[in-house]
């Protein structure tokens, strides 16, 4: 990866792109819901995302992964791959919702 690509391809850019992935049940993005636990950008320009869902039995897990991949491929042209890992520890809870997410949900 070139130095220029490294400057443009940041965790912040990934987070910004992920704000376009909306939880269809709650109607807000997965970043503000607190579902994204970590983002790693490898030396090979792969994006590795560790995240959770609001419940382990969420029937939308496959569609979330597909939507994340679609959004990242469209938003960040320099990526070489996307790996989304769903984890359940720590379990998600509403405390993880960002202040902006709380405002959007009306639970300020």
N, C-alpha and C positions, 0 to 999 in steps of 0.2 A: 504494500500500500504506500502511496506517495505521501509526503508530508502534508501536501494540500488536502488530500482525501482524509487524513487523520484529523485535520483541523475542522473539517466540515461534518465529519461522521462522529458524532458525540452521543453520550448518554442522553443529553438534553434533547438532541434531535430525535432520538428514538422515543423518548417520553412524549414529546410534542406530537409525533406521528400516532402514538398509541392513544392519545386523547380523541382520536377519530373512531376508536373501537367502543361502541356503545353497548352497555348491558341492556338487552331488550326488555327485561322485566322491570328494571328500575329507571331506565331512560337516561342514565348518565354514563360517562366514560369510565373505563376500567382503571385509569390512573387515579381519578378523584375518588373512586370507590375504595382505593387501597388494595386492589387485587394484585398489583405488580410489586413483587418483593425485591427483585434485583434484575439488573441488566448488565451483561458482560459483553464487551466487544473484543473479539479475539484478534490476534495479530494477522489472522487470515481473513479479516473483515466479515466474520460471522457474528450475528447477534444472537446471544443466548439470553433467554428471558425465563426467570423463575417466578411463577405466579400461582395464585390460588383462585378459587371460585367461592361464591357466597355459601354454597353447600356442596359437600362431596358428591351428592347424588344429582347435581345439576345436569339436566339432559342436554344442555347447550355446550358442553365442553368441546366437542369436536368443531362446532361452528365458531367458537371463540378462537381456537387455534388457527383455523382457516382464515378468519377475518384478520387476525394479527399478521399472519404471513402476507396476505394480500395488501394490507395497509403499508407494511414496511417495504415490500418490494416496490410499491408505487411511489412511496415518499422518499426513499433513500436509495438513489441509483447505484451507489458504490458498494452495497452489501453483496457478500458472496453466498450467504445462506442465513437461514433463520431456524433456531431451535427453541421451541417453547416447552418448558417442563412444568407440569402441574404438580403442586405439592399441597399437602394438607397440614403441615406443621411449620409454623404456627397456624392454627385454624383462624380463618377470617372472622372478624366480628365488627359491628358497626362503629366501634371506636376508631377503626382504621380509615374511615371516610375523612377526606380532607375537609378543611373549612369551606372551600368552594363547593365541594360535593354536598355538604350538609345544607348549605344555602340553597342549592338547586333542588334538594329534596324537601326543603321547607322544615328542616329539623335543627336549624341554626344553633 
